[in-house]
Amino acid sequence: MHNIQQIRKSLLWGIPLSALVGAGCLWLGFEAVIRTIQQIAAGAAGVRIAPAAQLAPFVVVLCILGIVVGVMRAIPLSDRLIRRTERAFNIALAASAIALLLVPVTSIAQRFYMPSIGYTQCHALQGQPTLWFTDWVRDPAWCVKGKTLDWVNEQARAPASSATP
């Protein structure tokens, strides 16, 4: 059914590549999703939201399952066991496709939700405007052209008398 020698050759570069992509997405998922949620929950002065980062956890799962299916095909194991793992891979792929379709919904939802919790959209901070990130600040006075998100958070920590742009 499958050429085992070709699968083994593909795994020589496929496993390290999948592991590297999976690790990168794991890091991205933590930095761009988990940390942003933590900052919003803590009431940070400024946050940067990356709606497409919601795909990172799905890519991690796909990389792991891809490695597992490849190794199972290279050994080879029973077709029944491989089919179950491939079914899990297909379910994860469908879930990631749904998450991809929800990226625009996430972008629109943040434009309604963030102002309701006290944030103002800011396009003037360094690195804006881009299609991939949206900056939000608690105080519109901190939306200063050319300044960074770190600067905004420093201004929030500074005493009120010295918090000038």
C-alpha positions in Angstrom: 0.0 0.0 0.0 2.7 2.5 1.0 6.4 2.5 0.2 8.0 2.0 3.6 11.5 3.0 2.4 10.2 6.3 1.0 8.3 7.0 4.3 11.4 6.4 6.3 13.4 8.7 4.1 10.8 11.4 4.4 10.8 11.0 8.2 14.6 11.9 8.3 13.7 15.5 7.5 10.0 15.4 8.4 10.4 14.7 12.1 12.9 17.5 12.8 10.9 19.9 10.6 7.6 19.1 12.3 9.2 19.2 15.7 10.7 22.7 14.9 7.4 24.0 13.6 5.5 22.5 16.5 7.9 24.1 19.0 7.7 27.4 17.3 3.9 27.3 17.4 3.9 26.2 21.0 6.0 29.3 21.9 3.8 31.5 19.7 0.7 30.1 21.3 2.0 30.9 24.8 3.4 34.4 23.9 0.6 35.6 21.7 -2.5 33.9 23.1 -2.0 32.9 26.8 0.1 35.9 27.7 -2.3 38.3 26.0 -5.3 36.8 27.9 -3.3 37.1 31.1 -2.5 40.7 30.4 -6.1 41.6 29.6 -7.3 39.7 32.8 -4.7 41.7 34.8 -5.9 45.0 33.3 -2.6 45.8 31.6 -2.3 49.4 30.3 -1.7 48.2 26.7 -2.0 44.9 24.9 -1.3 43.7 21.4 -3.8 41.1 20.0 -2.8 38.7 17.2 -6.0 37.0 16.1 -4.3 34.6 13.8 -2.3 33.3 16.7 -5.3 31.2 17.7 -4.2 28.7 15.1 -0.9 27.9 16.9 -2.3 25.2 19.2 -3.9 23.4 16.3 -0.6 23.4 14.3 1.1 21.9 17.4 -1.4 19.1 17.5 -1.1 18.5 13.7 2.7 18.4 13.9 2.6 15.8 16.8 0.0 13.7 15.1 1.9 13.9 11.8 5.0 12.6 13.4 3.1 9.8 15.1 1.3 8.7 11.9 4.6 8.9 10.0 6.4 6.7 12.5 3.4 4.3 12.6 3.6 3.9 8.8 7.4 3.5 8.9 7.4 0.7 11.5 4.6 -0.6 10.1 1.8 -1.2 12.5 -1.6 -2.6 12.0 -3.9 -0.7 9.6 -6.6 -0.5 12.3 -4.4 1.3 14.8 -3.1 3.6 12.0 -6.6 4.4 10.9 -7.5 5.6 14.4 -4.6 7.9 14.6 -5.3 9.2 11.1 -8.9 9.8 12.2 -7.6 11.9 15.1 -5.3 13.8 12.6 -8.3 14.4 10.3 -10.4 15.7 13.2 -7.6 18.0 14.3 -7.3 19.2 10.7 -11.0 20.0 10.5 -10.9 21.8 13.9 -8.0 23.9 12.6 -9.9 24.7 9.5 -12.8 25.9 11.6 -10.3 28.0 13.7 -8.9 29.5 10.5 -12.4 30.5 9.4 -13.0 32.1 12.8 -9.9 34.4 12.6 -12.1 37.2 11.1 -14.7 36.6 13.7 -12.1 37.0 16.4 -10.9 40.3 14.8 -14.5 41.6 14.7 -15.3 40.4 18.3 -12.3 42.2 19.8 -13.5 45.5 18.3 -16.8 45.1 20.3 -15.4 43.5 23.5 -12.2 45.5 24.2 -14.0 48.9 24.4 -16.5 47.4 26.8 -13.7 46.5 29.2 -12.1 49.9 29.0 -9.6 49.7 26.1 -9.2 52.0 23.1 -7.8 50.9 19.8 -4.5 52.5 19.0 -2.9 52.5 15.5 -0.1 55.0 16.3 2.2 52.7 18.3 5.3 51.4 16.7 4.7 48.4 14.5 1.1 49.6 13.6 -0.9 49.5 11.5 -0.5 45.9 10.3 -3.0 43.2 9.3 -1.6 40.8 11.9 -1.8 42.8 15.2 -4.1 45.2 16.9 -2.9 47.4 19.8 -5.2 48.4 22.6 -4.5 51.0 25.4 -6.5 51.8 28.5 -5.7 55.6 28.3 -6.0 57.2 24.8 -3.3 59.7 25.9 -0.8 56.9 25.8 -1.5 56.3 22.1 1.6 58.3 20.9 3.0 57.9 17.4 6.3 56.0 17.4 6.1 54.8 21.0 6.1 51.1 21.8 3.7 48.9 23.8 6.4 48.6 26.5 6.5 52.4 26.8 2.7 52.4 27.3 3.0 49.9 30.1 5.9 51.9 31.7 3.8 55.0 31.6 1.0 53.1 33.5 3.5 52.1 36.2 5.0 55.6 36.5 3.5 58.0 39.0 0.5 60.0 37.6 2.4 63.3 37.6 5.2 62.1 35.3 3.0 60.1 32.9 3.3 62.5 30.0 3.9 61.5 26.3 
